[in-house]
């Protein structure tokens, strides 16, 4: 049984999440990696070096640059007949694409998979992460989204899988990109970062959120935020962590001014160590944390940054 995985990439760079998804489905069968877009030659070369990839299929075309999935679904519908599994990341793109493809193929998708137990058995969190469901799927073909943060990355080898172009001339899209508004950042990818510093509504303002960014820079960490902080305009949407944002599983999560709503806790359950900085000792996240610093975040965080500077950490 063969597997087709849709590669994630941005600005000509392959997302680290792709290697994690490849590793997550490696035991299901030979993995073909599908790379779609314009100017993706380097992405394809990087994808070919991921251990476990049998082939890299490349579809070049501006039609795949639209922020909706209609063109990609059209292509996957034609390719799906050759595969037992079609897989995407459980991100904004995958969550739109796989259900639409499932509707076209009249299949039940299995979403937010965190563990592959066998050829047709998968684990996924439910009830905001408070329970884990084992899904037994008897569908003739399996459509999956995987949480990249739940899997280790497949190693990058020296050998390269063959790269094969595919014909996409018949694919069209009803939507086109008019404008793109991006958040410029040199921090690690939030979904796969080993260290994440998150800020909550208690930070108080977008200006105050720079303190969170400075701490993240001191640690080489990614920056995250609660939904309340994003809704208040303190942080951009792509920094949101939680049930309706990104799901993370870092080695260390530092939560600054975050009380710990259930929706946010659902997004950090994979974190190996949690440090909470909060003025409220009774906050849910403080009780959950491995280490808590109780006090004013505007006093604690600058002191923490200063101590990191003393240790020779350069920001």
Buried (B, 14 or more C-beta within 10 A) or exposed (E): EBBBBBBBBEEEEBBBBBBBBBBBBBEBBEBBBBBBBEEBEEBBBBBBBBBBBEBBBBBBBEBBBBEBBBBBBBBBBEBBEEBBBBBBBBBEBBBBBBBBBBEEBEBBBBBBBBBBEEBBEBBBBEEBBEEEEEBEBEBEBBBBBBBBBBBEBBEEEEEBBEBEEBEBEEBEBEEEEEEEEEEEBEBBBBBBBBBBBBBBBBBBEEEBBEBBBBBBBBBBBBBBBBBBBBEBEBBBEBBBBBBEBBBBBBEBBBBBBBBBBEBBBBBBBBBEEBBBBBBBEEBBBBEBBEEBBEEEBBEBBEEBBEEBEEEEEEE
